[in-house]
Amino acid sequence: MATTRSASLSSTNIYPKSDVEIELSTAPTDSTLVSSTGRWARFSKILNKLDSVGLEARGIARITPEERTDSKLINTAMIWVAANTFISCFAIGTLGPAVFNLGLYDSFATVTFFNLLGALPVAAMACAGPASGLRTMAFSRFSWGYYGASLAASLNCIAAIGWSAVNCITGGQTLRVVSNNTLPVAVGVIIIAICTLVLSFAGYKWIHIYERYSWIPVFIAFCIMAGVGAKNFTNSGQAAMKSGRIEAANVLSFGGTVFGFAVAWTSLAADYNAYFPEDTSSTKVFTLTYLGNIIPLMLIEFLGAAVYTGTYTNSAWASAYNSNSIGGLIGASLSSVHGFGKFLLILFALSIVANNIPNTYSLSLSAQVIAPVFSRIPRFIYTIVATAIYIPIAIVGAAKFNESLTTFMDVLSYWLAIFIAVVFEEHILFKRCSFKNYDFSVWNNRKALPISFAAIGAGLIGVCGAVLGMSQTHFVGPIGKVVGVTDHNNSFVGADVGFEMAFAFTAIIYPLFRFIELRFIGR
């Protein structure tokens, strides 16, 4: 165990003077002694006490090479295995046949391709953690600039709240099924949210401990579901493979949802390995992160699509799905194991916790990037505030699960397309794919970072691309209309290419804007 570190504003200043009110400096598993001045002094004893029992007090301050003592590289994979082994991932798989009318094999192919693609940015971003000692939103300042990163962090907070709410809806529905429809969904939402809060509050050390093992019983439960329900799966009739322009449009739309689900981790991927040594192999980090994402995502989404096809052959499954959505479908698929099935349902409901923990924890870090005053508020306060926000959102949004889920996933992926294009083009084109070309010591110095002209300007162009290509319930862009088609019922089926258009527009214009920024501003 590393020695306890004592930080004082008078002796160790890791923020520029304009931003300093409080410093939260710690090794990943040790206690912290925090000294502060003025109105924030009352927090010192609280923070020190929390850290003395292994709770993380540190906020977004850069973790110096000397402080990076985490040697369990397998955690790089396990955090994502646990985060993706949960029932909302199963719910994504059901959308292929349930919402987009795809056949079983069409759904499998779409899940495979778009997950393999969507996990790439996540794995690449994870490499920035050990190299920089920074969390994702703080690292993004080197491409988005100080003020641009504030905008990205704000969007990341909104996304985290949205993900948490959507996940809690699924968990609440599942707990309702366990109680034979006597437990209100709202109560289930609150139970899951409180469980999430406890671990998000605790921080880095306890999150990794929980995520290392929490996926195991849930994965076993999914295997049992596949075994007992397989006789109802079908690839014929409504589940048969289809072809034509309508099918292509549906594949693009479902693929956008799958991709948005996988790529969403990009904006927080570096948050969970920033304590690894600076010389940690980027190849190992990339590989472990990539495998930790694609394996559970693909397997569980496959199962979701397969289980939904059981509604074509089993009227009880169809009725359960119509009554209680995903929770009802899961309950029906496990009905043959009777009381043990309810135990498995509880495991599925609680699997939401492993996914919501990264959302809530990373929100607490992203919030500190938004503005200097926000960085002075202890990280754990944001976990409490976030929980108080997403609980009512989940309760209100529970009524229309499928529509709210698909719309949210697609819109979410639009901003991530812009974020990814800027961060990776900066790294590839202007930093020549090397972390050695960054001066990480200026991460919090707005006068040394980009002025945000290139990133925000390119981002606005990217928004235009998203609008042109989007195909949502209430709006279809011009390009979405061109790619879409009218089905045999004379209903228009749009193809959502908003992500692709947002990425392309941003990627084309950012290098030009960045060149101008460097030419006239010099940073």
DAZIVEN-V610373 format. One record per residue. RES is the residue in one letter. PHI is phi in whole degrees, -180 to 180 (999 if undefined). OMEGA is omega in whole degrees, -180 to 180 (* if undefined). D_LAST is the distance of its C-alpha to the last C-alpha in whole Angstrom. Layout:
BEGIN
res->RES phi->PHI omega->OMEGA d_last->D_LAST
res->RES phi->PHI omega->OMEGA d_last->D_LAST
END
This chain:
BEGIN
res->M phi->999 omega->-180 d_last->40
res->A phi->-70 omega->180 d_last->37
res->T phi->-73 omega->179 d_last->38
res->T phi->-68 omega->-178 d_last->37
res->R phi->-106 omega->178 d_last->34
res->S phi->-111 omega->-177 d_last->34
res->A phi->-116 omega->178 d_last->31
res->S phi->-136 omega->179 d_last->31
res->L phi->-61 omega->-178 d_last->29
res->S phi->-79 omega->-175 d_last->30
res->S phi->-116 omega->-177 d_last->30
res->T phi->-132 omega->-176 d_last->27
res->N phi->-117 omega->-178 d_last->24
res->I phi->-103 omega->173 d_last->22
res->Y phi->-118 omega->170 d_last->20
res->P phi->-61 omega->-175 d_last->18
res->K phi->-56 omega->-178 d_last->21
res->S phi->-67 omega->-176 d_last->20
res->D phi->-107 omega->-170 d_last->21
res->V phi->-82 omega->165 d_last->24
res->E phi->-140 omega->-178 d_last->27
res->I phi->-148 omega->178 d_last->28
res->E phi->-121 omega->179 d_last->27
res->L phi->-120 omega->-173 d_last->29
res->S phi->-121 omega->-174 d_last->28
res->T phi->-158 omega->165 d_last->31
res->A phi->-86 omega->-170 d_last->32
res->P phi->-63 omega->-175 d_last->33
res->T phi->-123 omega->-174 d_last->36
res->D phi->-109 omega->-179 d_last->37
res->S phi->-81 omega->-180 d_last->37
res->T phi->-130 omega->172 d_last->35
res->L phi->-108 omega->-175 d_last->36
res->V phi->-111 omega->174 d_last->34
res->S phi->-113 omega->180 d_last->34
res->S phi->-148 omega->-176 d_last->33
res->T phi->-127 omega->173 d_last->33
res->G phi->65 omega->-173 d_last->35
res->R phi->-68 omega->-179 d_last->35
res->W phi->-89 omega->-176 d_last->34
res->A phi->-59 omega->-177 d_last->36
res->R phi->-66 omega->179 d_last->39
res->F phi->-80 omega->-173 d_last->37
res->S phi->-58 omega->-177 d_last->37
res->K phi->-65 omega->180 d_last->40
res->I phi->-64 omega->-179 d_last->40
res->L phi->-64 omega->179 d_last->37
res->N phi->-63 omega->180 d_last->38
res->K phi->-66 omega->179 d_last->41
res->L phi->-61 omega->-177 d_last->40
res->D phi->-70 omega->180 d_last->38
res->S phi->-67 omega->178 d_last->41
res->V phi->-106 omega->174 d_last->42
res->G phi->91 omega->177 d_last->40
res->L phi->-88 omega->-174 d_last->38
res->E phi->-76 omega->177 d_last->34
res->A phi->-96 omega->-174 d_last->33
res->R phi->-63 omega->175 d_last->29
res->G phi->-105 omega->-174 d_last->26
res->I phi->-90 omega->-180 d_last->23
res->A phi->-54 omega->180 d_last->22
res->R phi->-62 omega->177 d_last->21
res->I phi->-89 omega->-176 d_last->24
res->T phi->-70 omega->-180 d_last->24
res->P phi->-53 omega->-179 d_last->25
res->E phi->-68 omega->-177 d_last->28
res->E phi->-89 omega->-174 d_last->29
res->R phi->-86 omega->-173 d_last->29
res->T phi->-113 omega->-179 d_last->32
res->D phi->-73 omega->-177 d_last->33
res->S phi->-112 omega->-177 d_last->35
res->K phi->-86 omega->-175 d_last->36
res->L phi->-65 omega->179 d_last->34
res->I phi->-62 omega->178 d_last->37
res->N phi->-61 omega->178 d_last->35
res->T phi->-60 omega->177 d_last->33
res->A phi->-87 omega->-172 d_last->35
res->M phi->-64 omega->180 d_last->38
res->I phi->-60 omega->-178 d_last->35
res->W phi->-86 omega->175 d_last->35
res->V phi->-59 omega->-180 d_last->38
res->A phi->-67 omega->-177 d_last->40
res->A phi->-65 omega->-178 d_last->37
res->N phi->-101 omega->178 d_last->38
res->T phi->-92 omega->-176 d_last->42
res->F phi->-158 omega->-168 d_last->43
res->I phi->-76 omega->176 d_last->45
res->S phi->-69 omega->174 d_last->42
res->C phi->-65 omega->174 d_last->41
res->F phi->-58 omega->-179 d_last->45
res->A phi->-63 omega->178 d_last->45
res->I phi->-59 omega->180 d_last->42
res->G phi->-61 omega->-179 d_last->44
res->T phi->-68 omega->-176 d_last->47
res->L phi->-65 omega->179 d_last->45
res->G phi->-55 omega->178 d_last->46
res->P phi->-78 omega->-172 d_last->49
res->A phi->-75 omega->-174 d_last->50
res->V phi->-107 omega->-174 d_last->47
res->F phi->-102 omega->174 d_last->46
res->N phi->56 omega->179 d_last->50
res->L phi->-88 omega->173 d_last->49
res->G phi->-72 omega->-177 d_last->51
res->L phi->-62 omega->-178 d_last->51
res->Y phi->-71 omega->174 d_last->50
res->D phi->-61 omega->179 d_last->47
res->S phi->-64 omega->179 d_last->46
res->F phi->-60 omega->-178 d_last->46
res->A phi->-64 omega->180 d_last->44
res->T phi->-65 omega->178 d_last->41
res->V phi->-59 omega->-178 d_last->41
res->T phi->-64 omega->-174 d_last->40
res->F phi->-63 omega->-173 d_last->38
res->F phi->-75 omega->173 d_last->36
res->N phi->-75 omega->177 d_last->36
res->L phi->-59 omega->179 d_last->35
res->L phi->-78 omega->-174 d_last->32
res->G phi->-68 omega->-179 d_last->31
res->A phi->-80 omega->-178 d_last->31
res->L phi->-61 omega->179 d_last->28
res->P phi->-62 omega->179 d_last->25
res->V phi->-63 omega->-179 d_last->27
res->A phi->-65 omega->179 d_last->27
res->A phi->-67 omega->-180 d_last->24
res->M phi->-66 omega->-180 d_last->22
res->A phi->-60 omega->-179 d_last->25
res->C phi->-65 omega->-179 d_last->23
res->A phi->-73 omega->-178 d_last->20
res->G phi->-61 omega->179 d_last->23
res->P phi->-64 omega->-177 d_last->24
res->A phi->-67 omega->-173 d_last->21
res->S phi->-107 omega->-172 d_last->19
res->G phi->74 omega->-178 d_last->21
res->L phi->-113 omega->172 d_last->20
res->R phi->-79 omega->-169 d_last->21
res->T phi->-57 omega->-177 d_last->20
res->M phi->-68 omega->176 d_last->19
res->A phi->-69 omega->177 d_last->17
res->F phi->-63 omega->-178 d_last->16
res->S phi->-65 omega->177 d_last->14
res->R phi->-62 omega->-179 d_last->12
res->F phi->-76 omega->175 d_last->10
res->S phi->-118 omega->-179 d_last->10
res->W phi->-84 omega->-176 d_last->11
res->G phi->81 omega->-176 d_last->9
res->Y phi->-63 omega->-176 d_last->12
res->Y phi->-81 omega->176 d_last->14
res->G phi->-65 omega->177 d_last->14
res->A phi->-66 omega->176 d_last->15
res->S phi->-63 omega->177 d_last->18
res->L phi->-65 omega->179 d_last->19
res->A phi->-62 omega->179 d_last->19
res->A phi->-65 omega->178 d_last->21
res->S phi->-63 omega->178 d_last->23
res->L phi->-65 omega->179 d_last->24
res->N phi->-65 omega->177 d_last->25
res->C phi->-64 omega->179 d_last->27
res->I phi->-62 omega->179 d_last->29
res->A phi->-62 omega->-179 d_last->29
res->A phi->-63 omega->178 d_last->31
res->I phi->-65 omega->179 d_last->33
res->G phi->-63 omega->178 d_last->34
res->W phi->-59 omega->-178 d_last->35
res->S phi->-61 omega->180 d_last->37
res->A phi->-65 omega->-180 d_last->39
res->V phi->-61 omega->180 d_last->40
res->N phi->-65 omega->-180 d_last->41
res->C phi->-64 omega->177 d_last->43
res->I phi->-60 omega->180 d_last->45
res->T phi->-62 omega->179 d_last->46
res->G phi->-63 omega->179 d_last->47
res->G phi->-64 omega->178 d_last->49
res->Q phi->-64 omega->-179 d_last->51
res->T phi->-68 omega->178 d_last->51
res->L phi->-64 omega->177 d_last->53
res->R phi->-64 omega->178 d_last->55
res->V phi->-64 omega->179 d_last->56
res->V phi->-57 omega->-177 d_last->57
res->S phi->-87 omega->-177 d_last->59
res->N phi->58 omega->176 d_last->61
res->N phi->67 omega->178 d_last->59
res->T phi->-94 omega->-180 d_last->60
res->L phi->-86 omega->177 d_last->57
res->P phi->-62 omega->178 d_last->55
res->V phi->-57 omega->-179 d_last->51
res->A phi->-59 omega->179 d_last->50
res->V phi->-68 omega->177 d_last->51
res->G phi->-61 omega->177 d_last->50
res->V phi->-59 omega->-178 d_last->46
res->I phi->-65 omega->179 d_last->47
res->I phi->-59 omega->-179 d_last->48
res->I phi->-66 omega->-179 d_last->45
res->A phi->-64 omega->-180 d_last->42
res->I phi->-67 omega->177 d_last->44
res->C phi->-61 omega->178 d_last->44
res->T phi->-63 omega->-177 d_last->40
res->L phi->-59 omega->-176 d_last->40
res->V phi->-58 omega->-177 d_last->41
res->L phi->-77 omega->177 d_last->39
res->S phi->-64 omega->177 d_last->36
res->F phi->-63 omega->-176 d_last->37
res->A phi->-67 omega->175 d_last->38
res->G phi->101 omega->-167 d_last->34
res->Y phi->-49 omega->-174 d_last->33
res->K phi->-59 omega->-175 d_last->36
res->W phi->-73 omega->176 d_last->39
res->I phi->-62 omega->-179 d_last->37
res->H phi->-65 omega->178 d_last->37
res->I phi->-63 omega->-179 d_last->40
res->Y phi->-65 omega->-175 d_last->41
res->E phi->-69 omega->-179 d_last->40
res->R phi->-65 omega->-174 d_last->41
res->Y phi->-120 omega->-171 d_last->44
res->S phi->-65 omega->-176 d_last->44
res->W phi->-75 omega->-171 d_last->44
res->I phi->-62 omega->179 d_last->47
res->P phi->-64 omega->180 d_last->50
res->V phi->-69 omega->178 d_last->48
res->F phi->-63 omega->177 d_last->48
res->I phi->-61 omega->179 d_last->52
res->A phi->-63 omega->177 d_last->52
res->F phi->-64 omega->178 d_last->51
res->C phi->-63 omega->178 d_last->53
res->I phi->-64 omega->178 d_last->56
res->M phi->-59 omega->-180 d_last->55
res->A phi->-63 omega->-178 d_last->55
res->G phi->-68 omega->-176 d_last->58
res->V phi->-80 omega->-177 d_last->60
res->G phi->-102 omega->-172 d_last->59
res->A phi->-58 omega->-177 d_last->58
res->K phi->-64 omega->180 d_last->62
res->N phi->-96 omega->-179 d_last->61
res->F phi->-71 omega->180 d_last->58
res->T phi->-148 omega->174 d_last->58
res->N phi->-121 omega->178 d_last->56
res->S phi->-118 omega->180 d_last->59
res->G phi->63 omega->180 d_last->60
res->Q phi->-63 omega->-177 d_last->57
res->A phi->-91 omega->-179 d_last->55
res->A phi->-70 omega->179 d_last->56
res->M phi->-67 omega->-178 d_last->53
res->K phi->-117 omega->179 d_last->52
res->S phi->-150 omega->178 d_last->51
res->G phi->104 omega->-176 d_last->50
res->R phi->-67 omega->178 d_last->47
res->I phi->-63 omega->179 d_last->48
res->E phi->-62 omega->180 d_last->47
res->A phi->-63 omega->179 d_last->44
res->A phi->-64 omega->179 d_last->43
res->N phi->-68 omega->177 d_last->44
res->V phi->-63 omega->179 d_last->42
res->L phi->-63 omega->-179 d_last->39
res->S phi->-69 omega->177 d_last->39
res->F phi->-65 omega->178 d_last->40
res->G phi->-61 omega->177 d_last->38
res->G phi->-63 omega->178 d_last->35
res->T phi->-67 omega->179 d_last->36
res->V phi->-62 omega->-180 d_last->37
res->F phi->-63 omega->180 d_last->33
res->G phi->-61 omega->179 d_last->32
res->F phi->-68 omega->-178 d_last->34
res->A phi->-73 omega->-173 d_last->33
res->V phi->-75 omega->-176 d_last->29
res->A phi->-60 omega->180 d_last->29
res->W phi->-72 omega->-177 d_last->28
res->T phi->-57 omega->-174 d_last->25
res->S phi->-74 omega->176 d_last->23
res->L phi->-142 omega->-173 d_last->25
res->A phi->-63 omega->-178 d_last->26
res->A phi->-82 omega->-177 d_last->24
res->D phi->-69 omega->-169 d_last->25
res->Y phi->-109 omega->174 d_last->29
res->N phi->-141 omega->-179 d_last->28
res->A phi->-70 omega->179 d_last->25
res->Y phi->-92 omega->177 d_last->28
res->F phi->-77 omega->-179 d_last->29
res->P phi->-56 omega->-177 d_last->28
res->E phi->-61 omega->-178 d_last->25
res->D phi->-91 omega->177 d_last->27
res->T phi->-60 omega->-178 d_last->28
res->S phi->-62 omega->178 d_last->29
res->S phi->-65 omega->179 d_last->26
res->T phi->-63 omega->179 d_last->29
res->K phi->-67 omega->179 d_last->32
res->V phi->-61 omega->-180 d_last->29
res->F phi->-61 omega->-176 d_last->29
res->T phi->-63 omega->-179 d_last->32
res->L phi->-65 omega->179 d_last->34
res->T phi->-66 omega->-179 d_last->31
res->Y phi->-63 omega->180 d_last->32
res->L phi->-66 omega->179 d_last->36
res->G phi->-64 omega->177 d_last->36
res->N phi->-95 omega->-170 d_last->35
res->I phi->-70 omega->-177 d_last->37
res->I phi->-64 omega->179 d_last->40
res->P phi->-68 omega->-180 d_last->41
res->L phi->-59 omega->-176 d_last->39
res->M phi->-68 omega->-177 d_last->41
res->L phi->-62 omega->-175 d_last->45
res->I phi->-77 omega->175 d_last->45
res->E phi->-70 omega->172 d_last->44
res->F phi->-56 omega->-178 d_last->46
res->L phi->-63 omega->179 d_last->49
res->G phi->-59 omega->179 d_last->48
res->A phi->-64 omega->-178 d_last->49
res->A phi->-66 omega->-179 d_last->52
res->V phi->-64 omega->-180 d_last->53
res->Y phi->-63 omega->179 d_last->53
res->T phi->-63 omega->176 d_last->55
res->G phi->-65 omega->177 d_last->58
res->T phi->-70 omega->177 d_last->58
res->Y phi->-78 omega->-175 d_last->59
res->T phi->-110 omega->-176 d_last->62
res->N phi->-129 omega->-176 d_last->63
res->S phi->-66 omega->179 d_last->63
res->A phi->-66 omega->177 d_last->63
res->W phi->-65 omega->-179 d_last->59
res->A phi->-62 omega->179 d_last->59
res->S phi->-65 omega->180 d_last->60
res->A phi->-65 omega->179 d_last->58
res->Y phi->-67 omega->180 d_last->55
res->N phi->-65 omega->-178 d_last->56
res->S phi->-84 omega->-173 d_last->57
res->N phi->-131 omega->175 d_last->54
res->S phi->52 omega->-173 d_last->52
res->I phi->-63 omega->179 d_last->50
res->G phi->-59 omega->179 d_last->52
res->G phi->-66 omega->180 d_last->55
res->L phi->-64 omega->179 d_last->54
res->I phi->-63 omega->179 d_last->54
res->G phi->-61 omega->180 d_last->57
res->A phi->-66 omega->-179 d_last->59
res->S phi->-67 omega->-179 d_last->58
res->L phi->-105 omega->-175 d_last->59
res->S phi->-62 omega->-177 d_last->62
res->S phi->-72 omega->178 d_last->64
res->V phi->-100 omega->171 d_last->63
res->H phi->55 omega->-174 d_last->64
res->G phi->-61 omega->178 d_last->64
res->F phi->-64 omega->178 d_last->61
res->G phi->-62 omega->178 d_last->59
res->K phi->-68 omega->176 d_last->58
res->F phi->-63 omega->178 d_last->57
res->L phi->-65 omega->178 d_last->55
res->L phi->-62 omega->177 d_last->54
res->I phi->-64 omega->177 d_last->53
res->L phi->-60 omega->180 d_last->51
res->F phi->-63 omega->-180 d_last->49
res->A phi->-63 omega->-179 d_last->48
res->L phi->-75 omega->176 d_last->47
res->S phi->-63 omega->177 d_last->45
res->I phi->-59 omega->-177 d_last->42
res->V phi->-59 omega->-178 d_last->42
res->A phi->-62 omega->179 d_last->40
res->N phi->-85 omega->-178 d_last->38
res->N phi->-75 omega->179 d_last->37
res->I phi->-58 omega->178 d_last->36
res->P phi->-59 omega->179 d_last->32
res->N phi->-59 omega->-175 d_last->32
res->T phi->-72 omega->179 d_last->33
res->Y phi->-63 omega->-179 d_last->31
res->S phi->-69 omega->174 d_last->28
res->L phi->-59 omega->-179 d_last->28
res->S phi->-64 omega->177 d_last->29
res->L phi->-82 omega->179 d_last->25
res->S phi->-62 omega->-179 d_last->23
res->A phi->-60 omega->-179 d_last->25
res->Q phi->-72 omega->179 d_last->23
res->V phi->-83 omega->-173 d_last->20
res->I phi->-60 omega->-178 d_last->21
res->A phi->-157 omega->180 d_last->21
res->P phi->-53 omega->-178 d_last->21
res->V phi->-64 omega->179 d_last->25
res->F phi->-71 omega->-179 d_last->25
res->S phi->-71 omega->-179 d_last->24
res->R phi->-86 omega->179 d_last->27
res->I phi->-90 omega->-178 d_last->29
res->P phi->-53 omega->-176 d_last->31
res->R phi->-54 omega->-173 d_last->30
res->F phi->-65 omega->178 d_last->34
res->I phi->-63 omega->-179 d_last->34
res->Y phi->-67 omega->178 d_last->32
res->T phi->-65 omega->178 d_last->34
res->I phi->-69 omega->-179 d_last->37
res->V phi->-63 omega->-179 d_last->36
res->A phi->-60 omega->179 d_last->35
res->T phi->-62 omega->179 d_last->38
res->A phi->-66 omega->-180 d_last->40
res->I phi->-84 omega->-172 d_last->38
res->Y phi->-79 omega->177 d_last->38
res->I phi->-61 omega->179 d_last->42
res->P phi->-66 omega->177 d_last->43
res->I phi->-62 omega->180 d_last->41
res->A phi->-65 omega->-179 d_last->42
res->I phi->-64 omega->-179 d_last->46
res->V phi->-71 omega->-176 d_last->46
res->G phi->-79 omega->-175 d_last->44
res->A phi->-65 omega->-174 d_last->47
res->A phi->-65 omega->-177 d_last->49
res->K phi->-124 omega->-172 d_last->47
res->F phi->-68 omega->-174 d_last->45
res->N phi->-61 omega->-178 d_last->45
res->E phi->-64 omega->-179 d_last->44
res->S phi->-66 omega->-179 d_last->41
res->L phi->-67 omega->-177 d_last->40
res->T phi->-65 omega->179 d_last->39
res->T phi->-62 omega->-179 d_last->38
res->F phi->-64 omega->-179 d_last->35
res->M phi->-60 omega->-178 d_last->34
res->D phi->-67 omega->-180 d_last->34
res->V phi->-63 omega->178 d_last->32
res->L phi->-60 omega->-177 d_last->30
res->S phi->-66 omega->180 d_last->29
res->Y phi->-62 omega->-177 d_last->27
res->W phi->-69 omega->178 d_last->24
res->L phi->-68 omega->177 d_last->24
res->A phi->-60 omega->179 d_last->24
res->I phi->-67 omega->-180 d_last->21
res->F phi->-60 omega->-178 d_last->19
res->I phi->-64 omega->-179 d_last->20
res->A phi->-58 omega->-178 d_last->19
res->V phi->-68 omega->-176 d_last->15
res->V phi->-63 omega->-175 d_last->15
res->F phi->-80 omega->174 d_last->17
res->E phi->-68 omega->176 d_last->15
res->E phi->-61 omega->-178 d_last->12
res->H phi->-68 omega->-175 d_last->14
res->I phi->-79 omega->-173 d_last->16
res->L phi->-86 omega->-172 d_last->15
res->F phi->-106 omega->175 d_last->11
res->K phi->-108 omega->174 d_last->12
res->R phi->55 omega->175 d_last->16
res->C phi->61 omega->-179 d_last->18
res->S phi->-130 omega->176 d_last->17
res->F phi->-71 omega->178 d_last->17
res->K phi->-69 omega->-180 d_last->16
res->N phi->-89 omega->175 d_last->13
res->Y phi->-104 omega->170 d_last->12
res->D phi->-106 omega->-173 d_last->12
res->F phi->-69 omega->180 d_last->14
res->S phi->-69 omega->-178 d_last->15
res->V phi->-101 omega->-174 d_last->12
res->W phi->-57 omega->-177 d_last->13
res->N phi->-116 omega->-179 d_last->14
res->N phi->-105 omega->-175 d_last->12
res->R phi->-63 omega->-179 d_last->11
res->K phi->-79 omega->180 d_last->9
res->A phi->-107 omega->-178 d_last->7
res->L phi->-96 omega->176 d_last->6
res->P phi->-55 omega->-177 d_last->5
res->I phi->-84 omega->175 d_last->7
res->S phi->82 omega->179 d_last->10
res->F phi->-61 omega->-176 d_last->11
res->A phi->-65 omega->-176 d_last->11
res->A phi->-68 omega->-178 d_last->13
res->I phi->-68 omega->178 d_last->15
res->G phi->-61 omega->178 d_last->16
res->A phi->-66 omega->179 d_last->17
res->G phi->-63 omega->178 d_last->18
res->L phi->-64 omega->176 d_last->21
res->I phi->-65 omega->178 d_last->22
res->G phi->-62 omega->177 d_last->22
res->V phi->-61 omega->177 d_last->25
res->C phi->-60 omega->178 d_last->26
res->G phi->-62 omega->179 d_last->27
res->A phi->-62 omega->-180 d_last->28
res->V phi->-64 omega->-180 d_last->31
res->L phi->-65 omega->-174 d_last->32
res->G phi->-99 omega->-174 d_last->33
res->M phi->-72 omega->174 d_last->34
res->S phi->-142 omega->-178 d_last->38
res->Q phi->-118 omega->-175 d_last->39
res->T phi->-57 omega->-174 d_last->42
res->H phi->-103 omega->-180 d_last->41
res->F phi->-158 omega->175 d_last->39
res->V phi->-127 omega->-179 d_last->39
res->G phi->-74 omega->-178 d_last->36
res->P phi->-57 omega->180 d_last->37
res->I phi->-71 omega->176 d_last->36
res->G phi->-60 omega->178 d_last->38
res->K phi->-70 omega->-179 d_last->41
res->V phi->-65 omega->-178 d_last->41
res->V phi->-76 omega->-178 d_last->40
res->G phi->-73 omega->-176 d_last->43
res->V phi->-154 omega->176 d_last->47
res->T phi->-93 omega->-177 d_last->50
res->D phi->-85 omega->-175 d_last->52
res->H phi->-69 omega->176 d_last->56
res->N phi->-93 omega->-179 d_last->56
res->N phi->64 omega->176 d_last->54
res->S phi->-104 omega->-178 d_last->51
res->F phi->-78 omega->177 d_last->48
res->V phi->-114 omega->-179 d_last->46
res->G phi->-81 omega->175 d_last->42
res->A phi->-111 omega->-177 d_last->40
res->D phi->-81 omega->176 d_last->36
res->V phi->-118 omega->-180 d_last->34
res->G phi->-61 omega->179 d_last->31
res->F phi->-62 omega->-178 d_last->29
res->E phi->-60 omega->-180 d_last->29
res->M phi->-69 omega->179 d_last->28
res->A phi->-62 omega->180 d_last->25
res->F phi->-65 omega->-177 d_last->24
res->A phi->-63 omega->-179 d_last->24
res->F phi->-62 omega->-180 d_last->23
res->T phi->-67 omega->-177 d_last->20
res->A phi->-64 omega->-180 d_last->19
res->I phi->-73 omega->-172 d_last->20
res->I phi->-91 omega->-175 d_last->18
res->Y phi->-60 omega->-180 d_last->15
res->P phi->-57 omega->179 d_last->14
res->L phi->-65 omega->180 d_last->14
res->F phi->-63 omega->-179 d_last->12
res->R phi->-69 omega->177 d_last->9
res->F phi->-62 omega->178 d_last->10
res->I phi->-63 omega->180 d_last->10
res->E phi->-61 omega->179 d_last->7
res->L phi->-69 omega->-177 d_last->5
res->R phi->-67 omega->-174 d_last->8
res->F phi->-102 omega->-179 d_last->9
res->I phi->-105 omega->177 d_last->6
res->G phi->88 omega->179 d_last->4
res->R phi->-153 omega->* d_last->0
END
